[in-house]
Amino acid sequence: MTDIIRIPPGARLEALRRQLAQVQSDRVVLEVPEGWTELDNAARMRLLQRQAQIQRLDLGLLTRDEQTRKVAQQLGIPVFQRLEDVTRRPWRMQPPVPVVDPQRPEAGLPEPPPWRRAEIVQRTARPTLHQARRQRIRSEVAYRRPLPWWLPILGYVAMGSLLVAVLAFFGLYVLPAATITMVPGRENLEVVLRLTADPNLDEPDLEANLLPARLVETTLELHGSIPTTGSQQKPTDRATGVVIFSNLGTAPVNIPEGTIVSTSTGAPVSFRTTASAELPGGVGARVSVPIEALEPGIQGNVRANTINTVSGALRFRVRVINPDGTFGGGSRLVPVVSQQDRENLLAMLEEQAQAEAYPRLQQELQENEWLPPESVQIYTVAQVFDQFNDAEATELGLDLRVLVQGVALDQSVMSQAVLAALQRAIPERGKLVADSVVTQRQEGAQVIGQSVQFTMTARAEYVVPIDPAEVKSTVAGLSPAEAQAALMSRWLLARPPDIYQDPDWLATLPSFPSRIQVRVEYDESVATQ
């Protein structure tokens, strides 16, 4: 069974120990409040651990404080972040200190340190007071004994020679100084790198040339119209003529206006009577009735003797024939909408949307963002034509709604990638000349899903730093001409180094490198990274 003890924010360590002493279970987890610092050092934590050892129970902590967690882990006390972790897996306290026996607390303490024998021996070997006094007397007698006459003279000569040697050494080697001023030259550098802008990235990966980007989108509403190019014949006039009805019986027949007659060969062409007529009785009785075609157009112009069918109930009582052909049916050529017109208008508006997409997306950009033109894509959301195919119309209109998307890239991140590529290309310890960096994007970006790949060409100049210690060791002891030639051959310099000597009548530079000062002058445009 595991007990959870929630520590109040204002509790003290001693009160917590007393509370821990009253626990009867085998395991206890202390829930440490936020900002409670009573257990953030090993001494106070060990006091609590020893109390748990005396009661023979396992102690654990539930805290997020980093210092408390480190101290607990050093002492072998389990630490949890969430309450559910306490029961998720078995745990035990593994104290690194000896277990305390409540009956014999001193049994857990380490052995006392050994006696310092060397100190005792040294104290025993010290001389007595009498021996120390006799030794001082002998030293004073030897000090007061007169010296030989030649010894002071020899000392003066030695001191004078030493003084002369020091002055000569100082005048020839220490006193001379030199200052060398050098200006590093520049080297050209060019790198070509393939960058990928991905809207799904949050952080740039400069080693892999992967850059985070932002998906920008907007909607365009376009309307356009074009003249129709299709044409077809449109019926305009109805054909007219005369038919003769013959009676098949003996009773008279009334032929009402609007009686339908038609041809029977090929595609039937229907006509209707334009006047009513009374057909006399008797087989073979005849009457003429004017007719007109039901539909306008040239199909109503039929030959003679082709109209021979009567519709309705009259077909059993009369017979019909047209002795002459019908005439007057006509049509004219009218413009109509063709499928090609629809495709041309749609292509025209899509081209217009493509032209307007990039400027519109640029209005959605944030400060210091750049939009690759190749990343702009349009998707048709809706299209509505105002005419159907084959409809008579002189003009076709279209309302088009498109979704425009593009990938926006932070130019500062792109500059970081370019500078990182230049840094990888320059020699070790090289420094870029900041105002010499020139970038150019190559055409031909590739869109893969939502990411865009494009190629950048970066050109820059760099300088290689000059090590003053190496310069000093190179020119020490050389003449100014030799030193200048050695420096020009060893380092790439923008101009010959300036050498200043003090005093200037010496033939060579100081032999000690410490007496040579080297000044390296970089342009203000040289980058410091």
C-alpha positions as CSV (number, residue, x, y, z in Angstrom):
1,M,0.0,0.0,0.0
2,T,1.3,3.5,-0.9
3,D,0.4,6.6,1.1
4,I,0.4,10.0,-0.6
5,I,1.3,12.9,1.7
6,R,0.7,16.4,0.3
7,I,3.0,18.9,1.9
8,P,1.5,22.3,2.6
9,P,3.4,25.2,1.0
10,G,4.4,26.7,4.4
11,A,5.4,23.4,6.1
12,R,8.9,22.9,7.7
13,L,11.2,20.0,7.4
14,E,10.9,19.0,11.1
15,A,7.1,18.9,11.0
16,L,7.4,16.7,7.9
17,R,9.7,14.3,9.7
18,R,7.2,14.0,12.6
19,Q,4.4,13.4,10.1
20,L,6.5,10.7,8.4
21,A,7.2,9.0,11.7
22,Q,3.4,8.4,12.1
23,V,3.0,6.5,8.8
24,Q,2.1,2.8,9.1
25,S,2.4,1.7,5.4
26,D,5.4,0.3,3.5
27,R,5.6,3.1,0.9
28,V,5.2,6.8,1.1
29,V,5.2,9.4,-1.7
30,L,5.6,13.0,-0.7
31,E,3.9,15.5,-3.1
32,V,6.1,18.6,-3.0
33,P,4.3,21.9,-3.7
34,E,5.5,24.3,-6.4
35,G,8.4,26.5,-5.1
36,W,9.0,24.5,-1.8
37,T,12.8,24.5,-1.3
38,E,13.1,22.6,2.0
39,L,14.5,19.5,0.1
40,D,16.8,21.2,-2.4
41,N,20.0,20.2,-0.7
42,A,21.5,16.8,0.1
43,A,21.8,17.4,3.9
44,R,18.1,18.0,4.5
45,M,17.1,15.3,2.0
46,R,19.3,12.8,3.9
47,L,17.6,13.6,7.2
48,L,14.3,12.7,5.7
49,Q,15.8,9.5,4.1
50,R,17.3,8.4,7.5
51,Q,13.8,8.8,9.1
52,A,12.4,6.5,6.4
53,Q,15.2,4.0,6.9
54,I,14.5,3.9,10.6
55,Q,10.8,3.1,9.9
56,R,11.9,0.6,7.2
57,L,9.7,2.1,4.5
58,D,10.3,3.1,0.9
59,L,10.3,6.9,0.3
60,G,9.4,8.6,-3.1
61,L,8.9,12.2,-4.2
62,L,6.4,13.7,-6.6
63,T,7.9,17.0,-7.8
64,R,8.8,19.0,-10.9
65,D,11.5,21.1,-9.2
66,E,14.8,20.3,-11.0
67,Q,17.1,20.9,-8.0
68,T,15.0,18.7,-5.7
69,R,14.9,16.0,-8.4
70,K,18.7,16.0,-8.8
71,V,19.3,15.7,-5.0
72,A,16.8,12.9,-4.7
73,Q,18.3,10.9,-7.6
74,Q,21.8,11.3,-6.0
75,L,20.5,9.7,-2.8
76,G,18.6,6.9,-4.6
77,I,15.1,8.2,-3.8
78,P,12.6,7.6,-6.7
79,V,11.1,10.8,-8.3
80,F,7.9,11.0,-10.2
81,Q,6.4,13.7,-12.3
82,R,2.7,12.6,-12.3
83,L,0.6,10.8,-9.8
84,E,-0.3,8.0,-12.1
85,D,3.4,7.1,-12.5
86,V,3.4,6.0,-8.8
87,T,1.2,3.0,-9.5
88,R,2.2,2.3,-13.1
89,R,5.4,0.3,-12.2
90,P,7.0,-1.2,-9.0
91,W,9.6,1.0,-7.3
92,R,11.9,0.9,-4.3
93,M,14.3,3.3,-2.6
94,Q,18.0,2.5,-3.2
95,P,19.8,4.6,-0.6
96,P,23.6,4.9,-1.3
97,V,24.2,5.5,2.5
98,P,24.4,2.6,5.0
99,V,21.0,1.5,6.4
100,V,20.4,2.8,9.9
101,D,19.6,0.4,12.7
102,P,17.1,2.0,15.1
103,Q,18.5,0.0,18.0
104,R,22.2,0.9,17.3
105,P,22.3,4.2,15.3
106,E,26.1,4.4,15.7
107,A,26.5,1.2,13.7
108,G,25.8,3.0,10.4
109,L,28.6,5.6,11.0
110,P,32.1,5.3,9.3
111,E,35.2,4.4,11.3
112,P,37.1,7.3,12.9
113,P,40.2,8.5,10.9
114,P,43.7,7.1,11.9
115,W,46.2,9.0,14.1
116,R,48.5,11.3,12.2
117,R,51.8,9.5,13.0
118,A,54.0,11.7,10.8
119,E,53.0,14.7,12.9
120,I,53.9,12.9,16.1
121,V,57.3,11.8,14.7
122,Q,58.1,15.4,13.6
123,R,57.1,16.8,16.9
124,T,59.4,14.3,18.7
125,A,62.4,15.1,16.4
126,R,62.4,18.8,17.2
127,P,65.6,20.0,19.0
128,T,65.5,21.0,22.6
129,L,65.8,24.6,23.8
130,H,69.5,24.2,24.8
131,Q,70.4,22.7,21.4
132,A,68.6,25.5,19.6
133,R,70.5,28.2,21.6
134,R,73.9,26.5,20.9
135,Q,73.2,26.4,17.2
136,R,72.4,30.2,17.0
137,I,75.7,31.0,18.8
138,R,77.7,29.0,16.3
139,S,76.0,30.7,13.4
140,E,76.7,34.2,14.9
141,V,80.4,33.4,15.4
142,A,80.8,32.2,11.9
143,Y,79.0,35.3,10.6
144,R,81.4,37.7,12.5
145,R,84.6,36.1,11.2
146,P,86.4,38.6,8.9
147,L,86.5,37.8,5.1
148,P,89.7,37.6,3.0
149,W,90.7,40.9,1.4
150,W,90.4,39.7,-2.2
151,L,86.9,38.4,-1.8
152,P,85.1,41.8,-1.8
153,I,87.2,42.9,-4.8
154,L,86.2,39.8,-6.7
155,G,82.6,40.5,-5.8
156,Y,82.7,44.0,-7.1
157,V,84.3,42.9,-10.3
158,A,81.7,40.2,-10.8
159,M,78.9,42.7,-10.0
160,G,80.3,45.2,-12.5
161,S,80.6,42.7,-15.2
162,L,77.1,41.4,-14.6
163,L,75.8,45.0,-14.8
164,V,77.6,45.7,-18.0
165,A,76.3,42.5,-19.5
166,V,72.8,43.3,-18.5
167,L,73.0,46.8,-20.0
168,A,74.5,45.4,-23.2
169,F,71.8,42.7,-23.4
170,F,69.1,45.3,-22.7
171,G,70.4,47.7,-25.3
172,L,70.8,45.1,-28.1
173,Y,67.8,42.8,-27.5
174,V,65.3,44.3,-25.1
175,L,65.3,48.0,-26.0
176,P,64.7,47.7,-29.7
177,A,61.0,47.3,-30.8
178,A,59.1,47.0,-34.0
179,T,55.5,47.4,-35.1
180,I,54.2,45.5,-38.2
181,T,50.9,46.5,-39.8
182,M,49.3,43.9,-42.1
183,V,46.0,44.1,-44.1
184,P,44.7,40.6,-45.2
185,G,43.8,40.1,-48.8
186,R,40.5,38.8,-50.1
187,E,39.7,35.5,-51.9
188,N,36.6,34.9,-54.0
189,L,34.2,32.1,-53.1
190,E,31.2,30.7,-54.9
191,V,28.7,28.1,-53.7
192,V,25.6,26.6,-55.4
193,L,23.0,25.2,-53.0
194,R,19.7,23.6,-53.5
195,L,17.2,24.8,-50.9
196,T,13.8,23.3,-50.0
197,A,11.1,25.5,-48.5
198,D,8.6,23.3,-46.6
199,P,5.5,24.7,-44.8
200,N,5.4,21.6,-42.6
201,L,8.8,22.5,-40.9
202,D,9.0,24.6,-37.7
203,E,12.8,25.0,-37.5
204,P,15.4,25.2,-40.2
205,D,17.8,22.4,-40.9
206,L,20.8,24.2,-42.3
207,E,22.9,21.0,-42.8
208,A,20.2,19.5,-45.0
209,N,19.2,22.9,-46.6
210,L,15.6,22.6,-45.3
211,L,13.9,25.8,-44.5
212,P,10.5,26.4,-42.8
213,A,7.9,28.3,-44.9
214,R,4.4,29.5,-44.7
215,L,1.4,28.6,-46.9
216,V,-0.2,31.8,-48.3
217,E,-3.6,31.6,-50.0
218,T,-6.4,33.9,-51.3
219,T,-9.5,33.7,-53.5
220,L,-10.0,35.4,-56.8
221,E,-13.4,36.2,-58.3
222,L,-13.2,36.6,-62.1
223,H,-15.7,37.4,-64.9
224,G,-15.1,37.3,-68.6
225,S,-17.0,36.9,-71.9
226,I,-16.1,36.2,-75.5
227,P,-18.0,36.2,-78.8
228,T,-19.4,32.9,-79.7
229,T,-17.9,31.1,-82.8
230,G,-20.4,28.3,-83.4
231,S,-23.2,28.6,-85.9
232,Q,-26.2,26.6,-87.1
233,Q,-29.3,26.9,-89.2
234,K,-32.4,28.2,-87.3
235,P,-35.8,27.6,-88.8
236,T,-37.6,30.9,-89.5
237,D,-40.7,30.4,-91.9
238,R,-43.3,27.6,-92.1
239,A,-43.9,25.9,-95.4
240,T,-47.5,26.2,-96.8
241,G,-49.5,24.4,-99.4
242,V,-52.9,22.7,-100.3
243,V,-54.1,19.2,-99.7
244,I,-57.2,17.5,-101.1
245,F,-59.3,15.3,-98.8
246,S,-61.4,12.5,-100.5
247,N,-64.4,11.0,-98.8
248,L,-64.3,7.2,-98.2
249,G,-68.0,7.0,-97.3
250,T,-71.4,8.2,-98.4
251,A,-72.0,10.6,-95.5
252,P,-70.6,14.2,-95.5
253,V,-67.5,14.8,-93.3
254,N,-66.6,18.0,-91.4
255,I,-62.9,18.7,-91.5
256,P,-62.1,21.0,-88.6
257,E,-59.3,23.6,-88.6
258,G,-56.1,22.2,-87.1
259,T,-56.5,18.7,-88.6
260,I,-53.0,17.0,-88.6
261,V,-51.7,15.4,-91.8
262,S,-48.2,14.2,-92.5
263,T,-45.9,12.5,-94.9
264,S,-45.2,8.7,-94.6
265,T,-41.8,8.3,-96.2
266,G,-38.5,9.1,-94.5
267,A,-38.7,11.4,-91.4
268,P,-42.4,12.3,-91.1
269,V,-43.2,16.0,-91.6
270,S,-46.4,17.1,-90.0
271,F,-48.8,19.8,-91.2
272,R,-52.1,21.2,-89.9
273,T,-55.1,22.7,-91.8
274,T,-55.5,26.4,-91.5
275,A,-59.2,26.4,-92.2
276,S,-62.2,24.2,-91.7
277,A,-64.0,22.5,-94.6
278,E,-67.1,20.4,-95.3
279,L,-66.5,17.3,-97.3
280,P,-69.6,16.4,-99.3
281,G,-71.1,12.9,-98.9
282,G,-70.4,10.2,-101.4
283,V,-67.4,8.0,-102.1
284,G,-64.7,10.0,-103.9
285,A,-66.1,13.4,-103.0
286,R,-63.2,15.9,-102.7
287,V,-62.4,19.2,-101.1
288,S,-59.2,21.4,-101.0
289,V,-57.9,22.7,-97.7
290,P,-54.9,25.0,-97.1
291,I,-52.2,23.7,-94.8
292,E,-49.0,24.9,-93.0
293,A,-46.0,23.0,-91.5
294,L,-46.1,22.5,-87.7
295,E,-42.4,23.4,-87.4
296,P,-40.6,26.2,-89.3
297,G,-37.7,25.3,-91.5
298,I,-36.9,23.9,-94.9
299,Q,-37.9,20.4,-93.9
300,G,-41.5,21.5,-94.4
301,N,-40.9,21.9,-98.2
302,V,-42.0,18.5,-99.4
303,R,-42.7,17.2,-102.9
304,A,-46.1,16.6,-104.4
305,N,-48.1,13.5,-103.5
306,T,-46.0,12.9,-100.3
307,I,-48.6,14.0,-97.8
308,N,-50.9,11.0,-97.5
309,T,-51.5,10.4,-93.8
310,V,-54.4,11.8,-91.7
311,S,-54.1,11.7,-87.9
312,G,-56.9,11.1,-85.5
313,A,-60.3,9.5,-86.1
314,L,-60.7,11.0,-89.6
315,R,-58.1,8.6,-91.0
316,F,-60.9,6.0,-91.3
317,R,-63.2,8.3,-93.1
318,V,-61.1,10.4,-95.5
319,R,-58.0,10.2,-97.6
320,V,-55.6,13.0,-98.2
321,I,-53.0,13.9,-100.9
322,N,-51.1,17.0,-101.9
323,P,-51.3,17.5,-105.6
324,D,-48.5,20.1,-105.5
325,G,-45.4,20.5,-103.3
326,T,-45.3,22.8,-100.3
327,F,-43.2,25.9,-100.3
328,G,-42.1,28.8,-98.2
329,G,-40.3,26.9,-95.4
330,G,-37.0,28.7,-94.6
331,S,-34.1,29.1,-92.1
332,R,-31.2,31.4,-91.4
333,L,-27.6,30.9,-90.0
334,V,-27.5,32.1,-86.3
335,P,-24.5,32.1,-83.8
336,V,-24.6,29.5,-81.1
337,V,-22.4,28.4,-78.2
338,S,-19.9,25.7,-79.0
339,Q,-17.8,23.5,-76.6
340,Q,-14.7,25.2,-78.0
341,D,-16.1,28.6,-76.9
342,R,-16.4,27.3,-73.3
343,E,-12.9,25.8,-73.3
344,N,-11.4,29.0,-74.7
345,L,-13.2,31.3,-72.2
346,L,-12.2,29.0,-69.3
347,A,-8.5,29.0,-70.5
348,M,-8.6,32.8,-70.9
349,L,-9.9,33.3,-67.3
350,E,-7.4,30.8,-65.9
351,E,-4.6,32.6,-67.6
352,Q,-5.9,35.9,-66.2
353,A,-6.1,34.3,-62.7
354,Q,-2.5,33.1,-63.1
355,A,-1.4,36.6,-64.0
356,E,-3.2,38.2,-61.0
357,A,-2.3,35.4,-58.5
358,Y,1.3,36.5,-57.8
359,P,0.5,40.2,-57.2
360,R,-2.5,39.3,-55.0
361,L,-0.5,36.8,-52.9
362,Q,2.2,39.5,-52.4
363,Q,-0.3,41.6,-50.6
364,E,-0.7,38.7,-48.1
365,L,3.0,38.6,-47.3
366,Q,4.4,39.6,-44.0
367,E,7.5,41.8,-43.5
368,N,10.7,40.3,-44.9
369,E,8.9,37.4,-46.6
370,W,9.7,36.3,-50.2
371,L,7.3,34.4,-52.5
372,P,8.9,32.2,-55.2
373,P,6.8,32.8,-58.4
374,E,7.0,29.1,-59.3
375,S,5.2,28.1,-56.0
376,V,2.0,29.9,-57.0
377,Q,-0.7,27.5,-57.9
378,I,-4.4,28.0,-58.7
379,Y,-7.3,25.7,-58.1
380,T,-10.7,26.1,-59.7
381,V,-13.4,26.3,-57.0
382,A,-16.5,27.1,-59.1
383,Q,-17.3,28.0,-62.7
384,V,-20.7,29.1,-64.0
385,F,-21.4,29.8,-67.7
386,D,-24.4,31.9,-68.6
387,Q,-25.2,29.8,-71.7
388,F,-25.5,26.1,-72.5
389,N,-23.9,24.4,-75.4
390,D,-25.7,25.0,-78.8
391,A,-27.7,27.8,-77.3
392,E,-28.3,30.8,-79.6
393,A,-26.1,33.6,-78.4
394,T,-23.6,36.1,-79.7
395,E,-21.6,36.2,-76.5
396,L,-20.7,33.6,-73.8
397,G,-20.0,34.7,-70.2
398,L,-18.3,32.9,-67.3
399,D,-18.0,33.6,-63.6
400,L,-14.9,31.9,-62.2
401,R,-13.8,31.5,-58.6
402,V,-10.2,30.2,-58.0
403,L,-8.2,29.4,-54.9
404,V,-4.6,30.8,-55.2
405,Q,-1.8,29.2,-53.0
406,G,1.8,30.0,-52.7
407,V,4.8,29.2,-50.3
408,A,6.2,32.3,-48.5
409,L,9.8,32.1,-47.2
410,D,11.4,34.3,-44.5
411,Q,14.4,36.0,-46.2
412,S,16.3,36.1,-43.0
413,V,16.2,32.3,-42.7
414,M,17.2,32.0,-46.4
415,S,20.2,34.4,-45.7
416,Q,21.1,32.2,-42.7
417,A,21.2,29.1,-45.0
418,V,23.3,30.9,-47.6
419,L,25.8,32.2,-44.9
420,A,26.0,28.7,-43.4
421,A,26.8,27.3,-46.8
422,L,29.5,29.9,-47.4
423,Q,30.9,29.3,-43.9
424,R,31.2,25.5,-44.7
425,A,33.0,26.3,-47.9
426,I,35.6,28.7,-46.6
427,P,38.9,27.4,-45.2
428,E,39.3,26.9,-41.5
429,R,39.4,30.1,-39.5
430,G,38.3,32.1,-42.6
431,K,36.1,35.2,-42.2
432,L,33.5,36.4,-44.7
433,V,33.5,39.9,-46.0
434,A,29.9,40.9,-45.2
435,D,29.4,43.5,-47.9
436,S,30.7,41.1,-50.6
437,V,27.9,38.5,-50.3
438,V,25.9,38.5,-53.4
439,T,23.1,35.9,-53.9
440,Q,21.2,35.1,-57.1
441,R,18.3,32.7,-57.5
442,Q,18.4,30.4,-60.6
443,E,15.3,29.8,-62.6
444,G,13.6,26.5,-62.6
445,A,12.1,26.0,-59.2
446,Q,10.4,22.7,-58.7
447,V,7.1,22.3,-56.7
448,I,6.8,19.0,-54.9
449,G,3.5,18.8,-53.1
450,Q,3.4,21.9,-50.9
451,S,7.2,22.3,-50.7
452,V,9.3,24.3,-53.2
453,Q,12.9,23.4,-54.3
454,F,15.0,26.2,-55.8
455,T,18.7,26.8,-56.4
456,M,20.7,29.7,-55.0
457,T,24.1,30.9,-56.2
458,A,26.0,32.8,-53.5
459,R,29.3,34.7,-54.2
460,A,31.4,36.3,-51.5
461,E,34.9,37.2,-50.5
462,Y,36.7,35.9,-47.5
463,V,39.9,36.6,-45.6
464,V,42.1,34.2,-43.7
465,P,43.0,35.6,-40.3
466,I,46.7,36.3,-39.5
467,D,48.2,34.8,-36.3
468,P,50.3,37.5,-34.7
469,A,52.4,34.9,-32.8
470,E,53.3,33.2,-36.1
471,V,54.1,36.5,-37.7
472,K,56.5,37.4,-34.8
473,S,58.3,34.1,-35.0
474,T,58.7,34.4,-38.8
475,V,60.3,37.9,-38.9
476,A,62.3,37.9,-35.6
477,G,65.9,38.7,-36.4
478,L,65.3,39.5,-40.1
479,S,66.0,42.7,-41.9
480,P,63.0,44.8,-42.8
481,A,63.3,43.8,-46.5
482,E,63.7,40.1,-45.7
483,A,60.7,40.3,-43.2
484,Q,58.5,42.0,-45.8
485,A,59.4,39.4,-48.5
486,A,58.7,36.6,-46.0
487,L,55.3,37.9,-45.0
488,M,54.3,38.5,-48.6
489,S,55.2,35.0,-49.6
490,R,53.6,33.3,-46.5
491,W,50.3,35.3,-46.4
492,L,47.9,36.8,-48.9
493,L,48.0,40.5,-48.2
494,A,46.1,43.4,-49.7
495,R,49.3,45.5,-49.7
496,P,52.9,45.1,-48.5
497,P,53.1,45.2,-44.7
498,D,54.2,48.4,-43.0
499,I,57.2,47.9,-40.7
500,Y,58.2,50.5,-38.1
501,Q,61.4,50.1,-36.1
502,D,62.4,51.9,-32.9
503,P,65.2,52.9,-33.0
504,D,65.2,53.0,-36.8
505,W,69.0,52.7,-37.2
506,L,69.1,49.0,-36.3
507,A,69.7,46.7,-39.3
508,T,67.4,43.9,-38.1
509,L,64.2,43.5,-36.3
510,P,64.3,42.5,-32.6
511,S,65.4,38.9,-32.0
512,F,62.8,38.5,-29.2
513,P,59.3,38.0,-30.6
514,S,57.9,39.7,-27.5
515,R,59.4,43.0,-28.7
516,I,57.5,42.9,-32.0
517,Q,53.9,44.2,-32.1
518,V,51.6,42.9,-34.9
519,R,48.6,44.9,-36.0
520,V,46.1,43.3,-38.3
521,E,43.6,45.7,-39.9
522,Y,40.4,44.2,-41.3
523,D,37.9,46.2,-43.2
524,E,34.7,47.2,-41.3
525,S,32.8,45.0,-43.7
526,V,34.5,41.8,-42.6
527,A,32.0,39.5,-40.8
528,T,32.8,38.5,-37.2
529,Q,31.2,35.1,-37.3
